[in-house]
Amino acid sequence: MYRSHNCGELNVTNINEEVTLAGWVQKSRDKGFIVWVDLRDRYGITQLVFDEERTSKDMLQQAQNLGREFVVQVKGTVIERTSKNPNISTGDIEILVSELNILNESLLPPFTIEDKTDGGEDIRMKYRYLDIRRNPVKDSLIFRHKVTQEVRNYLSKEGFIEVETPYLIKSTPEGARDFVVPSRMNEGQFYALPQSPQTFKQLLMVGGMDKYFQIVKCFRDEDLRADRQPEFTQIDCEMAFIEQEDILNAFEGLTRHLLKEVNGVDVEKFPRMLYDDAMRLYGNDKPDIRFGMEFGELNDVAQHKDFGVFNNAELVVGIAVPGGNSYTRKDIDKLIDWVKRPQVGALGMVYSRCNDDGTFKSSVDKFYDQDDLAKWAEVTGAKAGDLICVLSGNKNKVRAQLSALRMELAERLGLRKPDEFAPLWVMDFPLLEWDEDTERYHAMHHPFTSPKPGQLELLKTNPGDVKANAYDLVLNGNEIGGGSIRIHDKETQSLMFDYLGFTPEEAKAQFGFLMDAFQYGAPPHGGLAFGLDRLVAILGGQETIRDFIAFPKNNSGRDVMIDSPAPIDDEQLTELSLKLNLKP
Ligand code: ASP
């Protein structure tokens, strides 16, 4: 038996018991004739004591030579401490050691194994196994476990069956590049790793599984924007014989269960917002509704004066910054510089101060009188003491810019509270999205998403206006899940591939298996997938997902610990019938 107890469980009720503990040396304090050692495992820290009188001189010497992170086993008696530590659960006791076994020595770790470590991100990732010994990382992994357990509990109770789907498949169109795997046995052919199990879960519905879920890895070869991982985990779900309402209720139920069980938070029924409204009011399809600062569109009240910038703009839109009138001229100039940064891309910003006496002072007083500015205040909901910030230009661009400003200001004003949870559904996404690069429409969600009833005809004339039975679940300004009601007949699916620019041959080659399946009694079905990493991070009150992943990759998609990706040797290339053609 390596241990009778763990390092977090002994207290005064155990006094005089003989115990065996094992763990890592956190630190030791050596007074010459007496040595204290903090022994750590995942449950906590227990203090060990060695001294000349009560333990042997040899053992005292051995204890003096213990280095940080040595793995040891001790036997001893639980005794009461003279100076207690109220900060830890074992702080009232210590172990008077009678036997010390060094199970393994350790090199000096390259950073301190403390909550606040001296190790930077890179070094911690290289030695991630040491990083995982630190409480913040360990606790995040345990937290993730708790969330996944609750997901499984809830969905199983609701009759969902967890089914595994394969990883060696072919392209699933979620809009990213595929990671591919060469097949040795099928020369010149490749598997693709799933961007999601989308087609398989639909086939499970055709197979009659009716309520499916899977906690599953997905792989997308995208340029890594901040806080994305090339492999990430979804809670992937699908249901048959359902309407959109059933899906929303089922997964609102899951989310509510998680907030309750994991965070102890009760939330009301989730509000629902149309995609068009989210874009109009927040400039964003994943609005953070923990705070207001809704957009006010000012075209009607700000155009047709003599201000050319506004007159020429497709959209003039503003927000009221609570208390913003307290900003100095310099603060506002800095804000203007902020929106002009290339990452935001605004050309400038107009503002109007809302004075306590009900008057206004704007940066465009030359063109707008007090009555005009009063209208701006009315439209943006600005009150005395606020600052109205106004951007103008191309509708889509200006919405994105003002949304960035809204989020930045909310952050600065402390309005994005991590312990406050504001979920909502965003509904009726457009079916298609125009892609500037390829000058073509792409499926905004994926090509299996059904258009709203009666909108199929519109595809021919105004494809950009067609709305889909697609929905996203948003939490605190993050998309935590998204899905749709699917097409389930061959004709509509072929039509959709056609609109998306697939030739019938291409559609057959890529998705023939799905269209075939649709001819054998495919039930109406739909579903969604949650991004588990992000969901866990948000429930954990944080916005970066990396701490909740045991072995994450860095921003260049590398695992710096195992040093991957890495070249493979010639023999392996030959076996796979591959030749490299590297860029010079
Ligand atoms: N497969 C979709 C995704 O990964 C989710 C869904 O439509 O169920 O976003």
Residues whose N, C-alpha, C, O or C-beta is under 5 A from the ligand:
A	BS01	LIG	Q195 S196 Q198 C237 G482 G483 S484 G527 L528 A529
